[in-house]
Amino acid sequence: MAIEFNRANSTQNLTKNNAPPTKAGSNDNSTSQATQADASTPTKSLGESVKISQNALELQSINDKLKQMPDINHDKVQELKQAINDGSYKVDSVLTANKMLDFEAQL
């Protein structure tokens, strides 16, 4: 994901008339009301841009699809429970050990 910032934080302390920020603790109510009004009004774009790569867009699409899938595959859980109960579920110890070793090697 590529992000391009031209002027980061350039609008942080600007008011509506591009006046410098006021002192903290100032008792000027008109300034504080203007600042509050500015916070609710949309600001003009000053050339900042963000570019999202094609890979990031694809990942977002995949993430959205995953969110729509159920967390638990109830059919698979029921199938495994039945296999355990009737004794037909067998664990391949060599395959399990190899998977554990592969996982440990990746750490």
N, C-alpha and C positions, 0 to 999 in steps of 0.2 A: 504494500500500500504506500503510495507516494503522497506526501503532504508537503505543500509549499506555502510558506508563510512569508509574505512580502514585508508587512509592518506589524509584527506582533505587538499587542498591547498599545497600539497607537491611539485608540479611541477610549482608553480606560478612564482618563481624567478630564475629558472634554465635556463642556456643557453645551447647551443649545447655541449660544453665541460664540463658541470657541474660546471662552474665557478661561483663565487658569483656575485650578481647583481652589476652593476656599479653605481657610485654616480650620483645623479640627477644633471643635468647641466653640465655634462662632455662634453668636446669638442672632444672626440675621435671618429672620423667618422667611423673607421673600426669596433668598437664595436657596434655602433648604426646600421650599415649596417648588421652585423651578427645577431643582435637581430631581425631586421626586417625579415631577411631570415628565422630565426628560427620560427617566427610566422606563416609563410606560409607552413612550412614543418610539416608533421604529427609527433606527439610525441609518444614515446613508452609508452605502458601501464605499470604502476607501481603497479598493483594489485588492483586498485580501482574497485569496482563493485556495481551495482545497481540491486536489485531484485524487480520485480513488481509482486504483488500478483495476484492470479486468479481473485479475486473480481475486482481489478483495470482493468484487461484486459477485463472483462465482461462489466464494466462501459464504457470503451473506445469503445467497440463494439456497445453498445446501443447509445452512443453519436454520433458515426458515422452514425448510422441508422436515428437518429433524424435529423441530418444535411441534410439528403437526402429528408426528408419530406417537403412538402410546408408549409410556415408560416401561410397561410390562407386557410381554407377549403371553397372555393368559393361556392360550392354546398350548404353547410350548411348556409352560409350567405344569399344566394338567397332564400332559403327555409324560413328562419326567416323573411326576408323582406316581402315576400309574405304573411306570416301568420299575421304579424303586419298590413299590408295594408288591408287585407280582414277582420280583426277583430277576427280571430280565435286564436290568440296568447294570452294565459291566464297565468298570473303570480300567482303562489301559494305563498301567502304572509307568511303563516306559515312555509313552507319549506324554503323560503328565510331567514326568521328570525332565524330559527334553524341553518342554515348554517353559518349565520353571527356570532351567539353566539359560535358555534364550532370553527370558525376561531379565534375569540377573545380569547377563552380559550387556544388555542395553543400558543399564544404570550406570 
